[in-house]
């Protein structure tokens, strides 16, 4: 349905502004957030999909304002470890 609407818009005139996301849709960068799949004391994990490739991903959102120095260091250490890992059974870090 959306592609038909987009095609029709392109036939009549080029849009001057990007189309607005559907009401209630949250975007983080190139990702459209679908639902919450987990949460911790200082984090939320969201299920999202890349807008172009449609790749399904998990986005971990860390509330850094609620972390003390020790826990913030743990978050940064986790990021560094994930950057170095490459294994089919371990999650892949795409972006920070």
C-alpha positions as CSV (number, residue, x, y, z in Angstrom):
1,X,0.0,0.0,0.0
2,X,2.8,2.5,0.9
3,X,4.7,1.8,-2.3
4,X,1.7,2.5,-4.4
5,X,1.2,5.8,-2.7
6,X,4.9,6.6,-3.1
7,X,4.8,5.8,-6.8
8,X,1.7,8.0,-7.3
9,X,3.5,10.9,-5.5
10,X,6.5,10.5,-7.7
11,X,4.4,10.6,-10.9
12,X,2.6,13.8,-9.9
13,X,5.4,15.8,-8.3
14,X,8.6,15.3,-6.3
15,X,7.9,15.8,-2.6
16,X,9.7,18.8,-1.1
17,X,10.0,17.3,2.4
18,X,10.5,13.7,3.5
19,X,7.3,11.9,4.3
20,X,6.3,11.8,7.9
21,X,6.5,8.5,9.7
22,X,3.2,6.9,10.6
23,X,1.8,8.1,13.9
24,X,3.3,6.3,16.9
25,X,6.4,5.1,14.9
26,X,9.7,5.8,16.6
27,X,12.9,6.1,14.6
28,X,16.4,5.9,15.9
29,X,18.8,6.7,13.0
30,X,17.9,4.4,10.1
31,X,15.9,2.1,12.4
32,X,12.2,1.9,13.0
33,X,11.5,0.7,16.5
34,X,8.8,-2.0,16.8
35,X,8.6,-3.0,20.4
36,X,10.4,-3.4,23.8
37,X,11.9,-6.8,24.1
38,X,13.8,-6.4,27.4
39,X,14.8,-4.0,30.1
40,X,17.3,-3.7,33.0
41,X,18.0,-1.2,35.7
42,X,19.5,1.4,33.3
43,X,18.7,-0.1,29.9
44,X,15.9,-0.8,27.5
45,X,16.3,-3.3,24.6
46,X,14.1,-2.5,21.6
47,X,13.3,-4.6,18.5
48,X,13.8,-2.5,15.4
49,X,14.1,-2.9,11.7
50,X,16.5,-1.1,9.3
51,X,14.4,1.2,7.0
52,X,16.2,0.2,3.8
53,X,17.5,-3.3,4.3
54,X,14.7,-4.5,6.6
55,X,17.3,-6.2,8.8
56,X,15.9,-7.0,12.2
57,X,18.1,-5.7,15.1
58,X,18.0,-5.2,18.8
59,X,18.8,-1.7,20.0
60,X,20.1,-1.3,23.5
61,X,19.4,2.1,25.0
62,X,21.4,3.0,28.0
63,X,20.3,5.8,30.3
64,X,23.8,7.2,31.1
65,X,22.4,9.8,33.4
66,X,21.5,7.1,35.9
67,X,24.9,5.4,35.9
68,X,27.7,5.9,38.4
69,X,31.3,6.0,37.1
70,X,31.8,2.2,37.8
71,X,28.7,1.2,35.8
72,X,29.4,3.6,33.0
73,X,32.9,2.1,32.7
74,X,31.2,-1.4,32.4
75,X,29.1,-0.1,29.5
76,X,32.1,1.2,27.7
77,X,34.0,-2.0,28.3
78,X,31.0,-4.0,26.9
79,X,31.1,-1.9,23.8
80,X,34.9,-2.4,23.3
81,X,34.5,-6.2,23.8
82,X,31.6,-6.4,21.2
83,X,33.7,-4.4,18.7
84,X,36.4,-7.1,18.8
85,X,34.1,-10.2,18.7
86,X,33.2,-12.0,15.5
87,X,31.3,-15.2,16.0
88,X,28.1,-16.6,14.5
89,X,26.6,-17.2,18.0
90,X,27.4,-13.9,19.5
91,X,25.5,-10.7,18.7
92,X,27.2,-8.3,16.2
93,X,27.7,-4.7,17.1
94,X,26.6,-2.5,14.2
95,X,26.7,1.0,15.6
96,X,27.2,3.0,18.8
